[in-house]
Amino acid sequence: MSPIRIKSAQPIFADVEAVLTDLRDVLSSGRLMLGPYLERFEADFAAQAGTRCAVGLSSCTAALEIALRFVDVRSGEVLVPTSTFVATANAVLYAGGTPVLLDAAPETLCLDPENVAAAITSRTRAVIAVHLAGLLWPSLLELRELCARRGIALIEDCAHAHGATFDHQPAGSFGLAGCFSFYPTKIMTTAAGGMLTTNNRELAEFARSLRLHGRGSGNRGGLDDIVNLGNDWFMDEVRAVLGVHQLRSLRETLAHRRRLGKRYLDLLEGVPCVRAVIPHPGCEPAFYKFMVLFDTPDLAQTAQRQLLTRHGIETERLYWPPCHLQPVYRTMFGFTEGRLPDAEDALLRQLCLPLHNGLCEHDVEEVVDCLNEVLQRARAHA
């Protein structure tokens, strides 16, 4: 097997010396949690997301669970796309609700508002829209209107969508809450961490309480004043420093990703048996991943295997198996193959080509050249 030459994802810190200066400041201050860097990161992130409030947390999963607990989904149902990482659905269970996994729109791999409308019952408490690969679609506006009309909370899983917009409105500002991830592979990373964005100040105060074991009075309450059943979900000052610097370079990060995405789109027009998932004209994408769909599942598997073994190019699949076919969900809910056919079909044919800020346009050209070679060889042996 060839050594990996082009990685699928890679965290980039362009200003290491400035980061180290601020880390020294934190370490010498002795203030390792809930200090000035977290306050700055939250204020700057809220401004970027176009919301009144942002609350730094330990993970996107924690943000999802907090938002769901605020809605109080206990004994209720939450509609979730099966085409997402299992943490999205798990957060519903942690909050005491039941995830109702829905099929995906085959062209976008996101929730179809018609499927959502058909699945709403008297027990539905919330809908989670997942911005897969950092793309937003007109369906998000339909979901917002549907949820408002039915009195149901709309929660955005923005783990892939830092800085993405639709009609110039940022991801994380369309619903009750936006939930962001800063996992190592994400567009922004703090090594581990998350953020909850919201215009609802009560939710923000609730999140600040729950992130430190449920203490009272927001950031001012002590651990002798526990008013909610919380957890150890705060973001520390070391990670907040990383977040401040990652957010500072987000505009340049997105511009570079969009250039690479545009180059992929241009080059793939001439490649047979595969097509890109093309962003809607109203979307400024984050391009967390560059998704393509092959004509058949076999071609997708062949491309992934041969790009790695012959050319040292690492690719990724989002998300196979989908939530309903994960062993834990098969056991808990009795899901079987064929239950959500559109998602199953599309995810089997989907692959994500490398896209991160460590790449240049020449790397993209090499990936597409190698992919074209792999597909031509596969067609010749078919």
C-alpha positions in Angstrom: 0.0 0.0 0.0 1.3 3.5 -0.9 2.1 5.8 2.1 -0.6 8.5 2.6 0.5 11.6 0.6 -2.8 13.5 0.7 -4.8 13.3 3.9 -8.5 13.5 4.1 -8.4 16.1 6.9 -5.7 17.9 8.8 -5.9 20.6 11.6 -4.0 23.8 10.7 -2.7 26.5 13.1 -1.2 29.3 11.2 -0.2 31.5 14.2 1.5 29.0 16.5 3.7 31.7 18.2 0.7 33.9 19.0 -1.1 30.9 20.4 1.8 30.0 22.6 2.0 33.6 23.9 -1.6 33.4 25.0 -1.2 29.9 26.4 1.7 31.2 28.6 -0.6 34.0 29.8 -3.3 31.5 30.8 -0.8 29.2 32.5 0.9 32.0 34.4 -2.5 33.5 35.5 -3.6 30.3 37.2 -7.1 30.9 35.8 -7.7 27.7 33.8 -11.5 27.8 33.5 -14.3 30.3 32.8 -11.9 33.2 32.3 -11.3 36.0 29.9 -10.4 33.9 26.9 -13.6 31.9 27.0 -15.6 35.2 27.4 -13.8 36.6 24.3 -14.3 33.4 22.3 -18.0 33.3 23.1 -18.6 37.0 22.3 -16.7 36.7 19.0 -18.4 33.5 18.0 -21.8 34.9 18.7 -21.0 37.9 16.5 -19.9 35.6 13.7 -23.0 33.3 14.0 -25.3 36.3 14.1 -26.8 35.4 17.5 -27.2 37.2 20.8 -25.5 34.4 22.8 -22.8 31.7 22.5 -21.9 29.3 25.3 -18.6 27.4 25.2 -18.9 23.7 26.0 -17.0 20.5 26.0 -18.5 19.1 22.8 -21.2 19.5 20.2 -22.9 16.5 21.8 -23.2 18.4 25.1 -24.7 21.4 23.2 -27.3 19.2 21.6 -28.2 17.5 24.9 -28.5 20.9 26.6 -30.8 22.3 23.9 -32.9 19.2 24.0 -33.1 19.3 27.8 -34.2 22.9 27.7 -37.0 21.9 25.3 -37.8 19.0 27.7 -38.0 16.1 25.3 -38.6 13.6 28.1 -41.2 11.0 27.0 -41.3 12.8 23.7 -39.9 12.3 20.2 -37.2 14.2 18.2 -37.0 13.9 14.5 -33.4 13.2 13.3 -31.9 12.4 9.9 -30.3 8.9 9.8 -27.6 10.4 7.6 -25.5 11.9 10.5 -23.0 10.8 13.1 -24.6 8.7 15.8 -23.9 11.4 18.4 -26.8 13.5 17.0 -29.3 10.7 17.8 -27.6 9.7 21.0 -28.1 13.3 22.4 -31.8 12.7 22.2 -31.6 9.6 24.3 -29.3 11.3 26.8 -31.9 14.0 27.2 -34.7 11.5 27.9 -36.4 11.5 24.5 -36.8 9.0 21.6 -35.0 9.7 18.4 -37.2 9.1 15.3 -34.8 8.5 12.5 -35.9 9.8 9.1 -34.8 9.1 5.5 -32.7 11.6 3.6 -33.4 13.6 0.5 -31.2 11.7 -2.0 -29.8 14.9 -3.7 -28.7 16.5 -0.4 -28.5 13.7 2.2 -30.3 16.1 4.5 -33.8 16.1 6.0 -36.7 16.3 3.5 -39.4 18.6 4.9 -42.1 16.3 3.4 -40.7 13.4 5.4 -40.6 15.6 8.5 -44.2 16.8 8.1 -45.4 13.2 7.7 -43.5 12.1 10.9 -44.7 14.8 13.2 -47.1 13.5 15.9 -48.5 14.9 19.2 -45.3 13.6 20.9 -42.9 15.5 18.6 -40.9 18.0 20.6 -38.0 19.0 18.3 -36.4 18.5 14.9 -32.7 18.4 14.4 -31.4 19.7 11.0 -27.9 18.5 10.2 -25.8 20.7 7.9 -23.9 17.8 6.3 -20.5 18.7 4.9 -21.1 22.4 5.6 -23.9 22.9 3.0 -27.2 24.6 3.7 -30.3 24.1 1.5 -33.7 25.9 0.9 -35.2 23.0 2.9 -33.8 24.6 6.0 -36.2 27.6 5.5 -39.1 25.1 5.0 -38.2 23.3 8.2 -38.1 26.6 10.1 -41.5 27.6 8.9 -42.9 24.1 9.5 -41.5 24.0 13.1 -42.8 27.5 13.9 -46.3 26.6 12.6 -46.4 23.4 14.6 -44.9 24.8 17.8 -41.8 22.5 17.6 -38.2 23.5 18.4 -35.8 23.5 15.5 -32.2 22.7 16.5 -29.3 22.9 14.1 -26.4 20.4 14.2 -23.7 22.7 12.8 -20.8 20.4 13.5 -19.8 20.8 9.8 -21.0 24.3 9.1 -18.7 27.0 10.8 -19.2 30.1 8.8 -21.6 28.6 6.2 -24.6 30.8 5.3 -27.9 30.6 3.4 -29.3 33.8 2.0 -26.5 35.6 3.9 -27.8 34.2 7.3 -25.2 32.2 9.2 -25.6 28.6 10.3 -26.6 28.4 13.9 -29.1 31.3 13.8 -32.1 29.7 12.1 -33.5 27.7 15.0 -33.7 27.7 18.8 -30.1 26.7 19.0 -27.0 26.0 16.8 -24.6 23.3 18.0 -21.0 23.4 16.8 -18.1 21.0 17.1 -14.4 21.8 17.5 -13.2 18.2 17.1 -9.7 17.9 15.6 -10.9 17.3 12.0 -13.4 20.2 12.0 -13.1 23.5 10.1 -12.2 25.1 13.5 -10.7 23.0 16.2 -9.9 23.4 19.9 -8.7 19.8 20.0 -12.0 19.0 21.7 -14.9 21.3 22.5 -18.2 22.7 21.3 -20.4 25.8 21.2 -24.1 26.5 21.6 -25.5 29.6 19.8 -28.9 31.0 20.5 -31.0 34.2 20.6 -32.8 32.8 23.6 -31.2 34.2 26.8 -32.9 31.7 29.0 -31.4 28.8 27.0 -28.0 30.5 27.3 -28.3 30.8 31.1 -29.5 27.2 31.3 -26.4 26.1 29.3 -24.1 28.0 31.5 -25.7 26.3 34.5 -25.5 22.8 33.1 -22.0 23.1 31.9 -20.7 23.2 35.5 -22.9 20.7 37.3 -26.0 22.8 37.3 -24.8 25.7 39.4 -27.1 28.7 39.8 -26.8 32.3 38.6 -24.9 31.8 35.4 -21.2 32.3 35.5 -21.4 33.7 39.0 -23.0 30.9 41.0 -20.9 28.6 43.1 -20.9 24.8 43.4 -22.8 25.2 46.7 -25.8 26.5 44.7 -26.8 23.5 42.5 -30.1 24.3 40.9 -30.1 21.9 37.8 -28.9 18.4 37.1 -25.8 19.4 35.2 -22.5 17.8 34.2 -18.8 18.6 33.6 -19.3 20.3 30.2 -17.4 23.5 30.3 -14.7 24.6 27.9 -11.4 25.4 29.6 -9.2 28.4 29.0 -6.6 26.5 27.1 -9.1 25.4 24.5 -10.7 28.8 24.5 -7.3 30.3 23.5 -7.2 27.9 20.5 -10.7 28.9 19.7 -10.0 32.6 19.7 -7.1 32.1 17.2 -9.0 29.7 15.0 -12.0 32.0 14.8 -9.7 34.9 14.0 -8.6 33.1 10.8 -12.0 31.6 9.9 -12.6 34.0 7.1 -9.3 33.1 5.4 -9.9 29.4 6.1 -13.3 29.5 4.4 -12.0 31.4 1.5 -9.3 28.8 0.9 -11.8 25.9 1.3 -14.2 27.6 -1.2 -11.4 27.9 -3.7 -10.6 24.3 -3.4 -14.3 23.4 -3.6 -14.7 25.4 -6.7 -11.7 23.7 -8.3 -13.2 20.3 -7.5 -16.5 21.4 -9.0 -14.9 22.5 -12.2 -12.7 19.5 -12.7 -15.3 16.9 -11.9 -17.6 18.0 -14.7 -15.5 15.9 -17.1 -15.2 12.7 -15.0 -17.6 9.9 -15.8 -19.6 7.8 -13.2 -19.3 10.4 -10.4 -20.9 13.7 -9.7 -20.3 16.3 -7.0 -23.0 17.4 -4.5 -23.2 20.9 -5.8 -24.1 23.7 -3.3 -27.3 25.6 -3.8 -26.7 29.1 -5.3 -28.1 30.7 -2.1 -25.5 28.9 0.0 -22.0 30.1 0.9 -20.7 26.7 1.9 -18.2 25.8 4.6 -17.0 22.8 2.6 -16.1 20.8 5.7 -16.1 17.8 3.3 -16.3 17.6 -0.5 -19.0 15.0 -1.2 -19.4 13.1 -4.4 -21.9 10.4 -5.4 -20.9 7.5 -7.7 -23.2 5.7 -10.0 -22.9 2.5 -8.0 -21.8 1.5 -4.5 -19.1 -0.8 -6.0 -17.5 2.2 -7.8 -17.5 4.1 -4.6 -15.7 1.3 -2.7 -13.3 0.7 -5.6 -12.4 4.4 -5.7 -11.8 4.6 -2.0 -9.7 1.5 -1.9 -7.6 2.3 -5.0 -7.1 5.9 -4.3 -5.5 4.9 -1.0 -3.5 1.7 -2.1 -2.3 3.0 -5.5 -2.0 6.7 -5.0 -1.8 7.3 -1.2 -4.9 9.5 -1.3 -7.1 9.3 1.8 -10.8 9.6 1.5 -13.8 9.3 3.8 -17.4 8.2 3.9 -20.1 10.2 5.6 -21.9 8.3 7.2 -21.9 4.5 6.6 -23.5 2.8 8.3 -26.3 5.4 8.9 -27.6 5.7 12.4 -30.5 3.2 12.0 -28.1 0.5 10.9 -25.6 1.0 13.7 -25.6 -2.1 15.9 -26.8 -0.3 19.0 -29.8 1.1 17.1 -30.6 -2.2 15.5 -30.7 -3.7 18.9 -32.7 -0.9 20.6 -35.2 -0.2 17.9 -35.2 -3.3 15.6 -34.1 -1.4 12.5 -33.2 -3.5 9.4 -31.7 -2.7 6.0 -34.1 -1.2 3.6 -36.0 0.7 6.3 -34.8 4.1 5.0 -33.9 3.3 1.4 -32.9 6.8 0.0 -30.3 7.4 2.7 -29.0 3.9 2.5 -28.6 4.1 -1.3 -27.0 7.5 -1.3 -24.6 6.9 1.5 -23.4 3.7 -0.1 -22.5 5.6 -3.2 -21.0 8.6 -1.4 -17.4 9.5 -0.8 -15.6 12.6 0.5 -12.5 13.8 -1.4 -9.7 15.4 0.6 -10.4 19.1 1.5 -8.5 21.0 4.2 -6.3 24.1 4.5 -3.2 22.1 4.1 -4.0 21.4 0.5 -3.5 23.6 -2.6 -5.2 23.6 -6.0 -2.5 21.4 -7.4 -3.4 18.7 -4.8 -7.1 18.9 -5.9 -6.0 18.5 -9.5 -3.9 15.4 -8.6 -6.9 13.9 -6.7 -9.2 14.3 -9.6 -6.6 13.0 -12.1 -6.1 9.9 -9.9 -9.8 9.4 -9.5 -10.4 9.6 -13.2 -7.6 7.0 -13.7 -9.2 4.7 -11.2 -12.7 5.0 -12.7 -11.4 4.4 -16.3 -9.6 1.3 -15.1 -12.8 0.1 -13.3 -14.9 0.7 -16.4 -12.4 -1.2 -18.6 -12.6 -4.2 -16.4 -16.4 -4.1 -16.0 
